[in-house]
Amino acid sequence: MSSLPGSPAFPGTPAFPASEQELEDLLATPSPALVADAARLEGDLVILGAGGKMGPSLARLARRALDAAGRTDLAVHAVSRWSDRAAAGALAADGVRPVAFDLLDGDPAGLPDAGNVVFMVGAKFGSAGDPAYAWAVNAALPDRVARRYRDARIAAFSTGNVYPLVDTAAGGCAETDPVGPVGEYAMSCLGRERVLGHHAAAHGTRVALLRLNYAVDLRYGVLADIAATVRAGEPVDVTTGHVNVVWQGYANEVALRALHHAAAEPFTVNLTGPETASVRRLAALFAAEFGTEGREGVTTGTESGTALLSDASRCHALFGYPPVPLRTLVGWQAQWLRRGLPLSGRPTKFHVRDGRF
């Protein structure tokens, strides 16, 4: 738990994962609700883009949920190029079936048959320098996938970046609010949604769209970015002064449970935590964690008054609240850094305001 003075203890919150293995185990521990939903799945599960930051933990979570539900008859196929063979081998040892496949250039007919698909493929960082590649991955590839899995249920990760920057006092965009993507990355992600929506309308493909921002798993995420900056004695820029974050284990659970909500009229849900978190406040909390509160220069800049924010109340009504609250995540993130545990080295760039990633 957090070492912050007066930091609340939340009943039912899991213990701090004190190693990468404990973190992986925690991320792959299914809730009773997920196990119940896994019991009702029809057909195998294919996870496309399973080699990314969230993919391996989602694949393990799916396998454990199915096993706990007694559904050992269903396979979990984890599709990626798998340049990291050790990661593929670790998944295989956990009962997941790694599939080495180039989704951009391979023939989709070579992908495993499945009744359920989680689409995790995306191109974000570097998209400003190569927008054509971003559009190929984010908008063209979903067409190939939807044709291959026309009769399956598809839960596709999208992003809160499809919304415009909004007044931080407004509470964030709801799923029914107009989209307004800023920059080529965000526009290509909206392209993904539109392409999948076309297949839903034209062919009855059942689709769920998950507008995620921002997942936290201690090795990366907004909290890791802010905490590492504070600990290094560098100022945190608060121009983008507010942000949404969510525990990655919850995001993975929602992705799997959303398969049952996939429909020919696409089911769309904002996937994030319930708080609109102040970046300035987060920096102060980490300064307290690291014993540097009161130090000059913890933050720099002035809040702009707008930010990329989502209202995830629909998600919480359907799937419950994230099991790890924001204040606990702050304490966990500080402990992770104090123990010298690894970071991914891939910043979120949550502060970017012009859509150029």
C-alpha positions in Angstrom: 0.0 0.0 0.0 1.0 3.6 -0.3 3.4 5.1 2.2 1.6 8.4 2.0 0.6 9.7 5.5 -3.1 9.2 5.8 -3.4 7.3 2.6 -6.6 5.3 2.8 -6.7 1.5 2.9 -9.4 0.1 0.5 -11.1 -3.1 1.4 -10.5 -5.8 -1.2 -7.6 -4.0 -2.9 -4.8 -6.5 -3.8 -1.4 -6.4 -2.2 1.4 -4.5 -3.9 3.1 -6.7 -6.6 6.7 -6.6 -5.5 8.3 -8.2 -8.6 7.5 -8.5 -12.3 6.3 -12.0 -11.8 3.9 -10.9 -9.0 2.7 -8.1 -11.3 2.1 -10.6 -14.2 0.3 -12.9 -11.8 -1.9 -10.1 -10.5 -2.7 -8.9 -14.1 -3.7 -12.5 -15.0 -6.0 -13.2 -12.0 -9.6 -13.2 -13.2 -12.5 -11.9 -11.2 -15.5 -14.1 -10.5 -17.5 -12.0 -13.0 -14.9 -12.7 -15.8 -14.9 -16.4 -15.0 -18.7 -16.4 -15.3 -18.5 -14.6 -18.6 -15.8 -16.9 -19.9 -18.0 -19.9 -19.2 -20.5 -18.6 -21.7 -18.0 -18.1 -24.6 -18.8 -19.8 -27.8 -15.7 -20.7 -29.9 -12.0 -20.2 -29.5 -10.4 -16.8 -28.7 -7.9 -15.1 -31.0 -5.9 -12.1 -29.7 -4.4 -10.0 -32.5 -1.4 -8.0 -31.6 -0.7 -10.0 -28.5 2.9 -9.1 -28.4 2.3 -5.5 -27.3 2.4 -4.0 -23.8 -1.0 -5.3 -22.8 -1.3 -8.4 -25.0 0.6 -11.1 -23.0 -1.2 -10.3 -19.7 -4.6 -10.3 -21.5 -3.8 -13.7 -23.1 -2.9 -15.2 -19.7 -5.9 -13.6 -18.1 -8.2 -15.2 -20.8 -6.6 -18.6 -20.4 -6.9 -18.6 -16.6 -10.5 -17.4 -16.8 -11.4 -20.2 -19.2 -9.7 -22.8 -17.1 -11.4 -21.5 -13.9 -14.7 -21.8 -15.8 -14.0 -25.4 -16.8 -13.7 -24.4 -20.5 -10.5 -26.2 -21.3 -12.1 -27.1 -24.6 -11.5 -23.5 -25.9 -8.1 -22.4 -27.1 -6.5 -18.9 -26.7 -4.4 -18.0 -29.7 -2.0 -15.1 -29.3 -1.1 -13.7 -32.7 2.0 -11.5 -33.2 5.2 -11.5 -35.2 6.8 -12.7 -31.9 10.3 -11.4 -32.5 10.7 -12.0 -28.8 10.7 -15.8 -28.8 11.1 -16.0 -25.0 7.8 -14.1 -24.5 6.1 -16.5 -26.9 7.6 -19.5 -25.0 6.4 -18.1 -21.7 2.9 -17.8 -23.0 3.0 -21.3 -24.3 4.1 -22.6 -20.9 0.9 -21.0 -19.5 -1.4 -22.8 -21.9 -1.7 -20.0 -24.5 -1.0 -20.9 -28.2 1.4 -18.3 -29.7 0.9 -17.8 -33.5 3.7 -16.1 -35.4 2.0 -14.1 -38.1 2.6 -10.8 -39.9 -0.8 -9.2 -39.9 0.0 -6.5 -42.4 1.5 -8.7 -45.1 0.3 -12.3 -44.3 -2.8 -13.9 -45.9 -5.6 -13.6 -43.3 -6.8 -17.0 -44.3 -3.8 -18.4 -42.4 -5.1 -17.1 -39.1 -6.8 -19.5 -36.7 -10.5 -19.9 -36.8 -12.3 -18.4 -33.8 -15.6 -17.3 -32.5 -14.1 -14.4 -30.5 -11.4 -11.8 -31.4 -9.7 -9.2 -29.4 -8.1 -6.7 -31.7 -5.1 -5.0 -30.1 -3.1 -3.9 -33.1 -2.2 -0.2 -33.3 0.4 2.3 -34.5 0.8 5.4 -32.4 4.4 6.5 -31.7 6.2 7.7 -34.8 2.8 8.2 -36.6 3.5 11.9 -37.1 6.6 11.0 -39.2 4.9 8.1 -41.1 1.2 8.8 -41.2 0.7 6.3 -44.1 1.9 3.5 -41.9 -0.4 4.6 -39.1 -3.4 4.5 -41.5 -2.4 1.1 -42.9 -2.3 -0.4 -39.4 -5.1 1.5 -37.7 -7.6 1.7 -40.5 -6.8 -0.6 -43.4 -5.8 -3.7 -41.4 -9.2 -3.8 -39.5 -10.9 -4.3 -42.9 -8.8 -7.4 -43.5 -9.5 -8.7 -40.0 -13.3 -8.1 -40.2 -13.5 -9.9 -43.5 -11.6 -12.9 -42.0 -13.7 -13.0 -38.9 -17.1 -11.8 -40.3 -19.1 -14.2 -38.1 -17.1 -13.8 -34.9 -17.5 -11.3 -32.0 -14.8 -8.6 -32.2 -13.7 -6.5 -29.3 -11.4 -3.8 -30.7 -9.2 -1.4 -28.7 -9.7 2.1 -29.8 -8.6 5.3 -27.9 -10.0 8.3 -26.2 -8.0 10.3 -28.7 -11.0 10.1 -31.1 -12.5 12.8 -28.9 -11.5 16.5 -28.9 -9.8 18.2 -26.0 -12.5 19.4 -23.6 -12.9 21.8 -20.8 -11.5 20.1 -17.7 -14.5 21.2 -15.7 -17.0 19.4 -18.1 -16.4 15.9 -16.8 -15.0 14.3 -20.0 -16.6 13.1 -23.2 -19.4 10.5 -23.1 -19.8 7.8 -25.8 -22.7 9.8 -27.3 -20.7 13.0 -27.6 -19.4 14.1 -31.1 -15.9 12.8 -32.0 -13.2 15.3 -32.9 -9.8 13.6 -33.5 -6.8 15.8 -33.4 -3.9 14.7 -35.7 -3.4 11.8 -38.0 -3.0 9.2 -35.3 -6.4 10.0 -33.8 -8.0 10.3 -37.2 -6.7 6.9 -38.2 -8.0 5.4 -35.0 -11.4 6.8 -35.8 -10.9 5.2 -39.2 -10.6 1.8 -37.4 -13.9 2.4 -35.7 -15.6 3.4 -39.0 -14.3 0.4 -40.9 -15.4 -2.0 -38.2 -18.8 -0.2 -38.1 -19.1 -0.7 -41.9 -18.7 -4.4 -41.5 -21.2 -4.5 -38.7 -23.8 -2.7 -40.8 -23.0 -4.5 -44.1 -22.5 -8.0 -42.8 -23.9 -8.2 -39.3 -20.4 -8.6 -37.7 -20.7 -8.2 -34.0 -18.4 -5.4 -32.8 -17.4 -3.8 -29.5 -15.2 -0.7 -29.5 -13.1 0.1 -26.4 -12.0 3.7 -26.2 -9.1 3.4 -23.7 -7.0 6.1 -22.0 -4.6 5.5 -20.2 -3.7 2.0 -18.9 -1.3 1.7 -15.9 0.7 -1.5 -15.2 3.6 0.1 -13.1 6.2 -0.6 -15.9 4.7 2.1 -18.0 1.8 4.6 -18.0 1.1 8.2 -17.0 1.9 7.5 -13.4 5.2 6.0 -14.3 6.0 9.0 -16.5 5.2 11.5 -13.7 6.8 9.5 -10.9 10.0 9.0 -12.8 10.2 12.7 -13.6 9.6 13.8 -10.0 12.2 11.2 -8.7 14.8 12.5 -11.2 14.4 16.0 -9.8 12.9 17.3 -13.1 9.8 19.5 -13.3 6.5 18.0 -14.5 4.9 20.1 -17.2 1.2 20.7 -16.2 0.1 22.5 -19.4 -2.0 19.4 -19.9 -3.2 19.6 -16.4 -5.7 16.7 -16.1 -5.7 13.1 -17.1 -7.6 9.8 -16.9 -5.8 6.5 -15.9 -7.0 3.0 -15.2 -5.4 -0.2 -13.8 -4.4 -2.4 -16.7 -5.9 -5.5 -15.2 -9.3 -3.9 -15.3 -8.8 -2.8 -18.9 -8.0 -6.4 -19.8 -11.0 -7.7 -18.0 -13.3 -5.3 -19.7 -11.9 -6.2 -23.1 -12.8 -9.8 -22.6 -16.1 -9.2 -21.0 -17.1 -6.8 -23.7 -17.2 -9.7 -26.2 -20.6 -10.5 -24.8 -21.8 -7.0 -25.6 -20.5 -7.0 -29.2 -23.3 -6.3 -31.6 -24.2 -5.5 -35.2 -24.9 -2.0 -33.9 -21.4 -1.5 -32.5 -21.2 -1.4 -28.7 -19.0 1.6 -27.8 -17.6 2.2 -24.3 -15.1 4.5 -22.7 -12.5 2.5 -20.8 -10.7 4.4 -18.0 -10.9 5.2 -14.3 -13.5 7.3 -12.6 -11.3 10.1 -11.6 -10.3 13.3 -13.4 -6.8 13.4 -12.0 -4.9 16.6 -11.6 -1.3 16.3 -13.0 -0.1 18.9 -10.5 -1.7 17.0 -7.6 -0.1 13.7 -8.8 3.3 15.4 -9.0 2.8 16.6 -5.4 1.8 13.2 -4.2 4.9 11.6 -5.8 7.0 14.3 -4.2 5.6 13.3 -0.9 6.3 9.7 -1.6 9.9 10.4 -2.4 10.4 12.9 0.5 10.9 15.9 -1.8 7.7 17.8 -1.0 8.3 21.5 -0.8 11.1 21.4 -3.3 11.1 24.2 -5.8 10.4 23.2 -9.4 8.3 20.0 -8.9 6.0 21.4 -11.7 6.3 23.9 -14.5 3.8 25.7 -16.6 0.2 26.6 -16.2 -2.9 24.4 -16.8 -4.4 25.1 -20.2 -8.0 24.4 -19.1 -8.6 21.7 -21.7 -7.5 18.1 -21.8 -8.3 14.7 -23.3 -10.8 13.3 -20.9 -13.5 10.6 -21.0 -16.6 9.9 -18.9 -16.4 6.1 -18.2 -19.6 5.9 -16.1 -21.2 3.5 -18.7 -18.2 1.2 -18.3 -18.4 1.2 -14.5 -22.2 0.6 -14.6 -21.7 -2.5 -16.7 -18.5 -3.9 -15.4 -18.0 -2.4 -11.9 -15.3 -0.1 -10.7 -11.6 -0.8 -11.2 -10.4 -2.9 -8.3 -7.2 -0.8 -7.8 -8.0 2.9 -7.0 -5.9 5.8 -8.2 -4.5 6.6 -4.7 -3.3 3.0 -4.4 -1.8 3.1 -7.9 0.2 6.2 -6.8 1.6 4.4 -3.8 2.3 1.2 -5.9 4.1 3.3 -8.6 6.3 5.0 -6.0 7.2 1.6 -4.4 8.0 0.2 -7.8 10.5 2.9 -8.5 12.0 2.9 -5.0 12.7 -0.9 -5.4 14.4 -0.3 -8.7 11.9 -2.5 -10.6 12.0 -2.1 -14.4 10.2 0.4 -16.6 9.4 -0.2 -20.3 11.1 3.0 -21.4 8.1 3.9 -23.5 6.5 7.1 -22.3 2.8 7.7 -22.9 3.2 11.3 -24.2 0.0 12.1 -22.5 0.9 15.8 -22.5 0.9 16.0 -26.3 -1.8 18.4 -27.4 -1.4 18.7 -31.2 -1.9 15.0 -31.9 1.6 14.5 -33.2 3.0 11.3 -31.7 
